[in-house]
Amino acid sequence: MSADAETIRYHAATENSAAAVDLIDQTRLPAETVRLVCSTLPELHDAIVRLVVRGAPAIGIAAAYGVTLAPIDANASPAEVRQSYYEAIDYLATSRPTAVNLFWALDRMRGIVDAATDDAIGNLAQRLADEAIAIHEEDREMCRSMGRHGSALLTKCQTVLTHCNTGGLATSMYGTALAPIYFLHEKGHTLNVYADETRPLMQGARLTAWELAQAGVPVTVCTDSMAGGLMRDGKVDAVIVGSDRIAANGDVANKIGTYPLSVLARYHNVPFYVVAPTNTFDLELASGDLIPIEQRGEDEMRYTLGAESNIHANGRMAVPREAAVINPAFDVTPAELVTAIVTELGVIESPNVERVRQHFAAS
Ligand SMILES: CSC[C@H]1O[C@H](OP(=O)(O)O)[C@H](O)[C@@H]1O
């Protein structure tokens, strides 16, 4: 998959076929490149829950398309049609709690339903499909813009370390934190990338390594626990990560393991960059302490890759049942440990509540 492969495809409804959302099944990567076609709401909801489709922007795009899968009774009244779409939106909102892009996208779709008058209810399905397609297209543009803005921060770098997967698989294409890496690669400045494994679901080892290798970017997988030693040895010029939700003061929720990376980066004077589109900001939340953190199932921790967790293959029991496990999917990095946040609008240096406010005010 190159940086601009289609993580999500939409098959719009026709006279002869219903709408469907066609996804790369990320639980099967890197061993198999297979696609999963979701033609019902439960299938799409399950695909988000199981991380078939994952990554904050990609979750929002998939959920937006998911609204068009709502079952609509041919004899329903306009009010009943709207109600069916509202129920679909509320159901999709229960899939995962942290990535605010999901709720941002669903709110956009809700606005289309709100605006549907009784006499134009017949066009609502098409307007919803058009809005989801617009959300998808806008994300492509935002990723390209983040690549451009973020690249300016990395021009003096030779090696960067990244966490989880923030490339085309986590977005429409190109990515957030990987976008500057792809952008520089296209310009002839190819960075070396350390991709840490990102336990327990190994998005770094399975997805970032696969994606960068496909794009011809040299990538070395390291364990999560190696990051500090690499920084101590002067082997990391910058850390660059994505985000699932950023509070009004610049606190950043991202994949579990991000916070310790920020502490290590500060201790070793390594710049720590966050790349996220403006729809990842939740300006209603004053600080990161208020960001809901998804607690995922035990089996993702108890088993090595595969088998009982939601990653296929024949994993082995790695943690005895007698031991308890915890599995928070995200942690929060305080703004004071973030060197800069890159959005599609530009760069927020040393983010704080005032600088975040100014960034949005300037847009
Ligand atoms: C470009 S957003 C990617 C973001 O989403 C990941 O979480 P998950 O794999 O659980 O969807 C991770 O936090 C990444 O930074």
The ligand as an SDF file (V2000), in Angstrom:
LIG
                    3D

 15 15  0  0  0  0  0  0  0  0999 V2000
   -4.0030    9.4950   12.6050 C   0  0  0  0  0  0  0  0  0  0  0  0
   -4.8280    9.0720   14.0500 S   0  0  0  0  0  0  0  0  0  0  0  0
   -3.9550    7.6820   14.5030 C   0  0  0  0  0  0  0  0  0  0  0  0
   -4.1090    7.4170   15.9570 C   0  0  0  0  0  0  0  0  0  0  0  0
   -5.1310    6.4360   16.1710 O   0  0  0  0  0  0  0  0  0  0  0  0
   -4.5130    5.3210   16.7770 C   0  0  0  0  0  0  0  0  0  0  0  0
   -5.3410    4.6300   17.6420 O   0  0  0  0  0  0  0  0  0  0  0  0
   -6.0500    3.2440   17.1510 P   0  0  0  0  0  0  0  0  0  0  0  0
   -5.0250    2.4670   16.3980 O   0  0  0  0  0  0  0  0  0  0  0  0
   -6.4720    2.6050   18.4600 O   0  0  0  0  0  0  0  0  0  0  0  0
   -7.2360    3.6820   16.3150 O   0  0  0  0  0  0  0  0  0  0  0  0
   -3.3500    5.9340   17.5270 C   0  0  0  0  0  0  0  0  0  0  0  0
   -3.7540    6.5950   18.6970 O   0  0  0  0  0  0  0  0  0  0  0  0
   -2.8410    6.8720   16.5010 C   0  0  0  0  0  0  0  0  0  0  0  0
   -1.9830    7.8830   16.9410 O   0  0  0  0  0  0  0  0  0  0  0  0
  1  2  1  0
  2  3  1  0
  3  4  1  0
  4  5  1  0
  4 14  1  0
  5  6  1  0
  6  7  1  0
  6 12  1  0
  7  8  1  0
  8  9  2  0
  8 10  1  0
  8 11  1  0
 12 13  1  0
 12 14  1  0
 14 15  1  0
M  END
$$$$
